[in-house]
């Protein structure tokens, strides 16, 4: 005997403006699928998740820009996107704070994830680094310091 489907009464309905946002979010969903299915042959272990992190950042940044910079979507639609997982609410919260406007991911500011208990190398301004090219181990960022 098949299981009885739960009622759809608890399902959250998308607010007004969702139809304008949905095609772009579908494109990001396809990019995410491609990044997840990408071959990891010839890559270092840490490099295998960098493409997923980039798409996640782009998708959250897109929604952030629509709400805070261009004011093109409503608060209700923004909250819906965060609740449904289309945007990272904690990352967007950091972007609103001074000094974190260009932050690439939350792992880069967590001191417990580094060897010396400090921020990630990508958070150091490029003017204070040598001429060598720097890549973050967590997400592949080459510099997300706000003073760059």
N, C-alpha and C positions, 0 to 999 in steps of 0.2 A: 504494500500500500504506500503511495507517495506521501511525502511530508506535506503538511499544510503550510502554505506560505504565510508569513506574518503580514499583518495589515500595513499598508503604506501610509498610515496616518502620521507616523513619526518621522517620515522622510521630509527633509528640508527642501522646500521649493526654491528655485533660483529667483533672485529679485530682478527688478527691471534693469535692463542694460546687459544682462547675461548673454543675450543673443549676439551682441556686438563683440563681446570678449571671447566667446566660445571658439570661433575658428582659429584664433591665434593660440589659444591654450591647447587646442587639438594638434596644432603644428608642434608645439613644445612637447606634447605627449609622444608624438611620433619621433621627434629628435631623441627623447629620453629612451624610447624603445631601441632605437638604433645604437645609442651609446651603451645600453645594457648588453646588447647582443654583439657588440664589437669584439673582434678577436683580440686576445691578450698575448698572442704569440710575439715574441721579440721585445716585450715590454718588461720593465722591472715590476716587482710586485706592487709597489706603491702607485705606479702609473696607471694601473688597471681601472681605478675609480675616478681618475681626473676628469674624463669626459662627462661622466654622470654629474660630478660636482659643478662643472661649467654650465650644463643645461639647467641644473637646479638654481644656480645663481642668476642666470639670464631670465628664467621664468619669474623668480621672486622680484628681480629688479624691474621687470616689465610692469608688474602689478604695482610696485612701489611708485614708479614714475607716473603711472596713470592716476594714482590717488593723491600723492603728495606734491608732485611737481606740476602736472598738467591739470589736475583736479577734474578729470574726465569721467570718473566713476564715483558712485555714492559710497558713503560709509557702510551702508547695508551690504552692497555688493563686495566691497573690500573685505568685510568681516566674513562673508560667505566664502570667498576665495581662500581665506586663511583657514577657516574651519574645515573646508573640503580638502585641504592639503595642496592647493594650487600654488600657494606662496608660504614661505617660512616666516611666521610671525615674529619669532625671536630674532632672526637676522634682520628683518625690517626694523624692529625696535632698536637694534644697534645702529643701523644706518642713520637713524634720526638723531643720534648723539654726536656731539662734537668730537672729532678725531677718529670716528669710525665710518665716515661717509663712503669710503671705498672698500670697506671690509669684504673679503672674498668668502670666508666661511667662519663659523663660530669656533671651529677647532683651532684656528690660528691665534685666538686670544685666550685659550685655556692653558694656563701655565702647567697644569698637571700632565699634559700630553707631551711636554718637551723634556729633554735630558737635564737641563739646568734650571728648570722651574721659571722660565721667562716666556715671553711671547715668541711667536714664530719669526723666522728670518724675513719673511715677506712684509712684516710690519715695521721693519727698520727702514728709514728714509734712504733713498738711493744715494743721496749726497754723503751719507755716513758710511757707505759700503765701498769696498774696493771696486775696481773696474770689472771684476768677474761677474758672470751672469748667475743669478740666484733663482732657484725654484723652490717653492714650498713643498714639503714632503706630503702634506695632507691633501692639497688640491691642485698643485701645479702652478699656483699663482707666482708671478714674477715681481710682485710689489703692489701692495694695497695700502700703503701708508698714505694718510691724508695730506701729508706735506709734500708729496711728489708732484 
